[in-house]
Amino acid sequence: MAGKANTMPVISKLYCSSSQVVLAVRRRPHVVNGGGFVVTDCSQMVVFRVDGCGVLGTKGELVLRDGNGDALLLIRRKGGMVEALSIHKKWKGYSFDYEGSQKLVFTLKEPARSCLSKNNAIRISTEPKSNSKQCEYEINGYFPDRKCSIIDSTGNLVAQVGVKKEVEELMASKDVYQVVVKPGIDQAFVFGVIAVLDYIYGESTRC
């Protein structure tokens, strides 16, 4: 009998499941909330939405919402002179508390634009909660190919991005793909990271 999965909440334990979860992602056109994508479960229920920057939005800013449309994460690319002088651009994800205040929960380090190759790792660190320590993650594979994974610092698989063979055969584009999230992993955190990957590689969330 399998042991109980260790819950690793970054946003909230509400988004951690005791079993593996397979979720589907469908890209939206830019005319809908600045583009972005919708995440659904096996029953076609909307679990998350990501709003891109779009025409009316802010460049370098994304919002992850739950199925009801409530904001869970505000994700911003660090700007200003510091970014201009830095080799690595940074993205910061902020969660909202019950009073609406923002709290930093993760930082993603983007390689230099000239280094966005299949072999250049993207790294993410989470801010430690009480009685816990900072966790480090890395992207393996290449997101535009829909063949990549998020792994932790010990090499354990956290989430896997892929395309079903039957879907791949029917569609030349990568507008529909699936994400497998391992037990105990915060799904909201995973899709916050995927939202940034989508933007970095100039896809549905990009202006």
N, C-alpha and C positions, 0 to 999 in steps of 0.2 A: 504494500500500500504506500502511495506516494506521500511524502511529508507535506506539511502546509507551507505554501509559498511565503517567502519573506516579503512583506509589503515595503515598498520604497517610494513613499509619496514625495513628490516635488511640489506639485500644485495642491493636491488633496488626496487623501486615502479613498475618497469617493470614486476616484478614477483608477483604482487598483483592483484587479480581479484575481481571485484565487486560482483561476484556470487560464489557459492560453486563449487569446481573443483574436479573431480575424476580422478586420474591418476593411471596407471598400472606400476608395477615394475617387471622386469624380470632379474634374475641373469645371469651373464656371467661366462664362465669357466675361470680358472686362466690363460690360455694361451692367453687370449685377454686383453691386457693392464693391466695385473696383476689382472684380475678378476673384481670385482665390479658389477655394475648393470646399466640397461638402464631404463629410465622413459619415458613412452609414454602417449599421451592423447587419447581421444575417437576415434580419426581419425587415430590412429597408428603412429602419427608423434612423433619423438623423441624430448622431451622437455629438459631433462637433461641426462647426463652420469656421472657415478662415476667410476674413475679409482682406483683400489686397489693397494697395495704395490707390489705384485707379485715378480717375480724372478729378474726383472731389476729395480724395484722401490726401495723406501726407507721404511724401517720398521717404522710403526707408522706415516705414511704420506699418505694422501688421497687427490684427486683432484676432485672437482665438476665442470663439464663443461656444457655449454648450448648445445642446439641442433646442433649448428654449430661446436662444438668441442672447443670453446674458454673457457679458464679457468675463472671461477667465484669465486671459493673458494679454498684456500689451507688450509688443515686441518692437524694440527700436534699434536702429543701427546707430552706433556712437558717432557723433559728428564733430565738426569744428577743426581747429588747427591740429589737435592731437591726432585725429584720424588721418589728416593729410600727410603728416610726418611719419606715420606708422606703417610698417610693412604689412601688418595684419590688421584687418578691420574687425571690429567687435560688435556683436549683437547682444542686447541685454533683454531678458524676459522678466516682466514684472507681473505678479499676481495681485488680485484685489482682495482686501479684507471686507468684512461686513459693513464697514463704514466708508468703503470706497477708496481707502488709502492704498498706494502702490508699494509693493515690497519686491526687491530683487530676488529672483529664484534661480536664474541660470544665466551664464555667459557663454556665447559661442564665438570662437575665434575663426575668422574667415581668412583663408590664404590670400596672398596678393593676387590681383586679377590675372596676372600672367602665369600664375601657378595653379589655376583651377583645372588641373589634369586628373586623370583617373588614379594616379598614384600619390596624390598629395592629400594627406589626412586633414580632416576638419575636426577640431577638438571642442568639447563642451565641458564646462564645470558647473556644478550646482552649488548654491549657497547652503551652508550647513544650517539645519534646523536645531532646535534645542535637543541636547543629548545625542547629537549625531555629528558626523564629520563630512567635510566636503567630498563629493564624488566626482570622478573624472570619467568622461565618455569620449568615444572616437567614432567617426564615420568610416566604415570600410566599404570599398566598392565605389560605384559612380552613379549618383542619383539620376542624371538624365537618361541613363540606360534602364532605369527602374530595377537595378540590381545592386542594392547596397544594404548595409545593416548598421545598427547602432550597437556598439559593444562597450562593456565597462572596462575599468582599469585592470581587471584580472582576466580579461579575454572572454567573459561570458556574454552570450548573445542576449540583447535587451529587446530589440525589434528588428524585423526584416521587411524590406520593401521589395515587392516583386510584381510580376504580371502573370496571370494565369495563362497557360499555353493556348487555351481556346479563345481567350480574349485577344491575345497577341496575334493569332492567326487571322482574326476578323478585322482588327484595327491596325492601321499603319502608325497611328499616333499613340502617345502614352497618356491620353486623357483619363483613362480608367486604370487603376491599379489597386493592389491590395497591400495591407500592412499587417503583419503578424506580430502581436505584442505578447511577450512572455508573461507568465504568472507573476503577480506582485508588482509589476512595473506600472508607473503612473502614465496612463494613456494620454492625458492632457499634455504632459511634458513631451512625450514622443511626437505628438502632432504640432507642438510648438516648434520643435527642432525641424520637422519636415517643412513647416511653413517657411522657415529661414532658408532651407535648402532650395525650395521652390523659387524664392526670390533671388538668391545668389546666382542661380543658373538661368535667370531671365525667363521664367515660365509664367504661370497664371497670376501670381500675386504682384508681378513687376509692373511699374508704370510704363 
